Amino acid sequence: MVAGSKLPTSTSGDNDGGRLQQCAYRVLLGTSSLTALNGMSTEQWSELSKRLNDRTENINVVGALAVATSAVFLTTNAPNGVRFVNWNRDVPYFYLSACGGCGMLAVMSGLGLIVFLNGTDHASIKKALQNQFRFCAIFILLAMPLTFLSFASLCAGVAWMGAVWYGETFWIKLIVSIGCLVYLFTLCVIGFVLY
């Protein structure tokens, strides 16, 4: 949690399954457990809601940029005489289209999440925790913007890798391969820190 935060924390979940669940709650809900969410005061819920709103607005901006960038690449001709990338293949176009689609889904679900967060008070969240179906729907809505944005960035990366690998320049392929290793290392570090 952020220093000085008024949100409650939970120390439960020392086993691996509990730690994974706690990590998912921190990423999606901003708290360490459902008990912590249920035990919040109205002031703590307002703080959490504001943080989730800010995060979702950032995701919407990045998702909109992914859609616009994908549209530009898909609607313009590939440059002539460039040998280190080849955008004239199906793989880069397919993954750029998927990037745009996932970006659009991130924006749509983010907008839905912002509407939900702005129209929900602490009492209705407590009530939703009592209903398994409603809680699952809320949890999925919380996960959707970040998940779709992650898929959009993954698709954009695969499109770039495909275009470079269809190209003819070895040193660019080497740089992209090293970049992929750095990307995987970064994911491992993030996973280790969160877990």
N, C-alpha and C positions, 0 to 999 in steps of 0.2 A: 504494500500500500504506500501511497505517497505520504511523506512526512507531514505531520500536522493534520492529516485527514481525520475527520470525525466518524468515518465509517467503521463499524465493528469488524473485527477479524476473528477467525476461528482457527484453533490449533488442531482440530480433529483431522484425521485422514493421514496418519503416518505410513500406512501401507501403500503399495504402488497404485492400486485401484482408487483409493481415496485421494492420493496425490494427483492422479490424472483428472479425477472429477473436480478437485479443488482448482486445478489449473484451468479447466474448462469454465468453471464458474467465474474465476477472476477475469478471463478474457471476454466472456460473453456478458456476464452480469455486473462485473465490477466488484463483486464480493466473493468471499471465500466459500460460502455455503448458503443453502436455503435458509438455515437457521439464522444466519447473520442477516439475510434479507428480511426475514419475517420479524426479527427483533429490532429493526431500525425505527428510529423516531421519524416524525414527519420532516424535521430539518435534515436529517441524514438522507432520507429518500430524495429530498429536493436537490441536495448536493450530488447524489449519485445520478439522478435524472439529468441534471445539467451536464455532468461529465459524459454520459452516454449520448446526449444530444450533440455535444461538441464533437465527439468522435465520429458520430454518424454523419454530421455535416461535412467533416473532412473526407470521409469515405465517398460521399456524394460528389464532392469536387473532383477527386481523383478519378472516380468512375466516369464522370462526364468528360474529363480530359482523355481517358482511354477510348471512349466512344468517338470523340472528335478526331483523335489521331488515327484511329483505325479507318474511319471514313475517308480521311485524306489519302491514306495509303491505298485504299481500295479503289478510289476514283481517279487517281492520277496514273499516268503512264510511267513505267520504269525508266530511269535515265539510260540513255544510250552511251555505250563505251565504258561503262563501269564494269570491271571484271571481278571485283572482290565480293560482290553480292549478286544474286540472281533472283529477282522477285517474280520472274515470269513462270514460276512453277506452281503447282497446285498446293503444295504443303504450306508455303508462306501465306498464300491467300486464304486458305482454309483457317489457319490459326489466327490470322488477323481478323477474319470474320468472327471467329469464336471470341476473340478478345473484345471486339465491339459489342457482341451479344451479351457476354458476361458483364461488361461495364454497364450496359443498359439495365440489366437485371439488378446490379448493385445499386444503381441510382433509384430504380423503382422500389426495391425493398427498403432502401435507406429512407426514402420519402415516407413509406408506410410506417417505418419505425419512428421517425420524427413525429408524425401525426399521432401515433400511439403514445409516445412518451409525453407529448404536450397535453394530451387529453386524459392522462391517467394520474390518479392521486395514490397516495400510499395505502389508503383503505382498500381500493380496488385491487391493488397488487396483492395485499394480504388475502383478499377473497379469492383471487386467481390461484394462489398457492394451494388452496384447498381442493381445487378441481384439477385432476391430472391432465385431462384433455386440453383445458385452457392453458395450463402451465406449459405443456409441450408446444402448443401453438406459439406462445410468447417466446419460449426458448428458441424455437426455430426462426422466428422473426428476428430475434437478436443476433442469430448466427448468420443469417442470409447476406447482409451487405458485405461483411468481412470475407465470407466464403466466396461470394461471386467476384469480389475485387481481387482476391488471391488467385482465383482461376483466370481472371483477365490478365493479370501480370504474368502468370505462368504461360498462357497462350501467346502473349506478346514476345516473351523470351524464346519460346519454341519457334515462332515465326522468324525471328532474327537469326536464330541458330540455323534453321533450315535454309534461309536465303544465303547465309555465309557459306554453309557447307555445299550448296549448289554452285557457289562461285569458284573462281580459279586461283585464288591467292592463298598460299600456304600459311604465311605469317599471320594473316587475319584469322584463319581457322585455329591457329595455335593460341592466339589471344582470346578468342571466344571460348576455347576449351579451358584455358586457365580461369577465365571469368566464371564458367560453370562450376569449377572446383571451388572458387571463392564463394559463390552463391550457396553451394551445398554446405560448406563450412559455416557460413553465416546462419543458415537454417539450423544446423546442429547446435551452434552456440545459443541461439534464441530458444530452441527446444530445451536445452540443458538448463538455462536460466529460469525458464517458466516452470519447468518440472521440478 
